[in-house]
């Protein structure tokens, strides 16, 4: 088990854009990318400078490097596209762009963040032939 951060306001069964909750569910992991070169990902990897941010987090922490590596969580997105693809099949109001990304030491808007070392390990491990998923939620929400 790895330390991680999720949405500032915790988990929700019904995620909406900007609600600061991470969605509960089981979601596919089919696509990856980041600002830095592919570290050996088995998932399709999209490198782009567009992954750069110089913003600050919800508690004032720097977000520099947070998108060095990302894995798109298949919540309100089209699998098989770059994590940067903004298509949101459930509609814009349901939010999108939910990723596993490099941790910045604080809560996220809706993503899950883990250490950079664990991100690289995960990218090298997840294999599309195994149809990897992420199970998101706390013990109480997952018991329902």
One Martini backbone bead per residue (centre of mass of N, CA, C, O) as a GRO file, in nm:
protein
  144
    1UNK     BB    1   0.099   0.036   0.020
    2UNK     BB    2   0.028   0.377  -0.059
    3UNK     BB    3   0.062   0.692  -0.037
    4UNK     BB    4  -0.213   0.938  -0.062
    5UNK     BB    5  -0.417   1.157  -0.253
    6UNK     BB    6  -0.724   1.335  -0.263
    7UNK     BB    7  -0.989   1.492  -0.241
    8UNK     BB    8  -1.053   1.751  -0.028
    9UNK     BB    9  -1.370   1.625   0.026
   10UNK     BB   10  -1.328   1.343  -0.086
   11UNK     BB   11  -1.596   1.134  -0.147
   12UNK     BB   12  -1.820   1.035  -0.432
   13UNK     BB   13  -2.107   0.919  -0.613
   14UNK     BB   14  -2.145   1.238  -0.734
   15UNK     BB   15  -1.966   1.390  -0.957
   16UNK     BB   16  -1.856   1.735  -0.991
   17UNK     BB   17  -1.749   2.004  -1.111
   18UNK     BB   18  -1.565   2.152  -0.846
   19UNK     BB   19  -1.628   1.969  -0.566
   20UNK     BB   20  -1.361   1.827  -0.439
   21UNK     BB   21  -1.412   1.531  -0.539
   22UNK     BB   22  -1.385   1.190  -0.554
   23UNK     BB   23  -1.469   0.927  -0.729
   24UNK     BB   24  -1.662   0.645  -0.705
   25UNK     BB   25  -1.496   0.341  -0.814
   26UNK     BB   26  -1.435   0.155  -1.117
   27UNK     BB   27  -1.144   0.221  -1.321
   28UNK     BB   28  -0.984   0.253  -1.594
   29UNK     BB   29  -0.635   0.202  -1.731
   30UNK     BB   30  -0.518   0.321  -2.063
   31UNK     BB   31  -0.363   0.608  -2.011
   32UNK     BB   32  -0.071   0.817  -2.068
   33UNK     BB   33   0.157   1.079  -1.932
   34UNK     BB   34   0.363   1.384  -1.980
   35UNK     BB   35   0.632   1.600  -1.953
   36UNK     BB   36   0.798   1.358  -1.950
   37UNK     BB   37   0.948   1.103  -2.044
   38UNK     BB   38   0.916   0.788  -2.098
   39UNK     BB   39   0.975   0.533  -1.838
   40UNK     BB   40   0.825   0.254  -1.958
   41UNK     BB   41   0.548   0.231  -2.061
   42UNK     BB   42   0.270   0.020  -2.152
   43UNK     BB   43   0.113   0.248  -2.193
   44UNK     BB   44   0.005   0.485  -2.359
   45UNK     BB   45   0.222   0.773  -2.437
   46UNK     BB   46   0.195   1.138  -2.371
   47UNK     BB   47   0.410   1.382  -2.460
   48UNK     BB   48   0.397   1.719  -2.299
   49UNK     BB   49   0.407   2.060  -2.222
   50UNK     BB   50   0.095   2.077  -2.132
   51UNK     BB   51   0.161   1.948  -1.835
   52UNK     BB   52   0.222   2.219  -1.732
   53UNK     BB   53   0.258   2.379  -1.403
   54UNK     BB   54   0.240   2.692  -1.173
   55UNK     BB   55   0.064   2.630  -0.954
   56UNK     BB   56  -0.143   2.601  -0.668
   57UNK     BB   57  -0.270   2.455  -0.415
   58UNK     BB   58  -0.519   2.434  -0.168
   59UNK     BB   59  -0.255   2.485   0.051
   60UNK     BB   60  -0.010   2.639  -0.127
   61UNK     BB   61   0.124   2.436  -0.292
   62UNK     BB   62   0.327   2.325  -0.521
   63UNK     BB   63   0.276   2.203  -0.875
   64UNK     BB   64   0.546   2.136  -0.953
   65UNK     BB   65   0.553   1.823  -1.130
   66UNK     BB   66   0.266   1.682  -1.113
   67UNK     BB   67   0.275   1.622  -1.455
   68UNK     BB   68   0.515   1.437  -1.531
   69UNK     BB   69   0.305   1.206  -1.442
   70UNK     BB   70   0.026   1.019  -1.591
   71UNK     BB   71  -0.298   0.862  -1.525
   72UNK     BB   72  -0.584   0.790  -1.666
   73UNK     BB   73  -0.907   0.807  -1.549
   74UNK     BB   74  -1.209   0.640  -1.652
   75UNK     BB   75  -1.362   0.930  -1.604
   76UNK     BB   76  -1.517   1.101  -1.827
   77UNK     BB   77  -1.381   0.938  -2.081
   78UNK     BB   78  -1.182   0.840  -2.359
   79UNK     BB   79  -1.060   0.569  -2.432
   80UNK     BB   80  -0.757   0.599  -2.623
   81UNK     BB   81  -0.663   0.875  -2.515
   82UNK     BB   82  -0.538   1.139  -2.418
   83UNK     BB   83  -0.532   1.296  -2.116
   84UNK     BB   84  -0.591   1.580  -2.275
   85UNK     BB   85  -0.858   1.494  -2.348
   86UNK     BB   86  -1.184   1.673  -2.321
   87UNK     BB   87  -1.376   1.452  -2.341
   88UNK     BB   88  -1.726   1.436  -2.196
   89UNK     BB   89  -1.977   1.208  -2.200
   90UNK     BB   90  -2.139   1.317  -1.927
   91UNK     BB   91  -2.037   1.599  -1.917
   92UNK     BB   92  -1.907   1.888  -1.785
   93UNK     BB   93  -2.054   1.876  -1.495
   94UNK     BB   94  -1.886   1.589  -1.423
   95UNK     BB   95  -1.619   1.610  -1.511
   96UNK     BB   96  -1.252   1.581  -1.550
   97UNK     BB   97  -0.927   1.498  -1.551
   98UNK     BB   98  -0.872   1.224  -1.397
   99UNK     BB   99  -0.582   1.141  -1.207
  100UNK     BB  100  -0.278   0.998  -1.179
  101UNK     BB  101  -0.024   1.165  -0.984
  102UNK     BB  102   0.200   1.363  -0.863
  103UNK     BB  103   0.283   1.452  -0.565
  104UNK     BB  104   0.233   1.775  -0.348
  105UNK     BB  105   0.131   1.749  -0.030
  106UNK     BB  106  -0.183   1.746  -0.113
  107UNK     BB  107  -0.477   1.795  -0.210
  108UNK     BB  108  -0.717   1.752  -0.452
  109UNK     BB  109  -0.974   1.800  -0.671
  110UNK     BB  110  -0.995   1.452  -0.780
  111UNK     BB  111  -0.750   1.312  -0.766
  112UNK     BB  112  -0.460   1.099  -0.755
  113UNK     BB  113  -0.168   1.091  -0.541
  114UNK     BB  114   0.180   1.004  -0.590
  115UNK     BB  115   0.477   0.930  -0.599
  116UNK     BB  116   0.717   0.941  -0.833
  117UNK     BB  117   0.826   0.654  -0.793
  118UNK     BB  118   0.542   0.517  -0.810
  119UNK     BB  119   0.468   0.615  -1.088
  120UNK     BB  120   0.694   0.472  -1.241
  121UNK     BB  121   0.620   0.190  -1.148
  122UNK     BB  122   0.330   0.187  -1.259
  123UNK     BB  123   0.400   0.241  -1.558
  124UNK     BB  124   0.581  -0.031  -1.576
  125UNK     BB  125   0.334  -0.233  -1.490
  126UNK     BB  126   0.105  -0.154  -1.654
  127UNK     BB  127  -0.106  -0.367  -1.859
  128UNK     BB  128  -0.337  -0.376  -2.108
  129UNK     BB  129  -0.386  -0.693  -2.111
  130UNK     BB  130  -0.499  -0.669  -1.792
  131UNK     BB  131  -0.703  -0.445  -1.740
  132UNK     BB  132  -0.663  -0.200  -1.562
  133UNK     BB  133  -0.751  -0.073  -1.230
  134UNK     BB  134  -0.929   0.153  -1.013
  135UNK     BB  135  -1.008   0.177  -0.668
  136UNK     BB  136  -1.249   0.414  -0.544
  137UNK     BB  137  -1.240   0.477  -0.197
  138UNK     BB  138  -1.365   0.402   0.095
  139UNK     BB  139  -1.464   0.158   0.297
  140UNK     BB  140  -1.762   0.247   0.319
  141UNK     BB  141  -1.821   0.294   0.010
  142UNK     BB  142  -1.726  -0.003  -0.082
  143UNK     BB  143  -1.948  -0.165   0.099
  144UNK     BB  144  -2.217  -0.085  -0.074
   0.00000   0.00000   0.00000
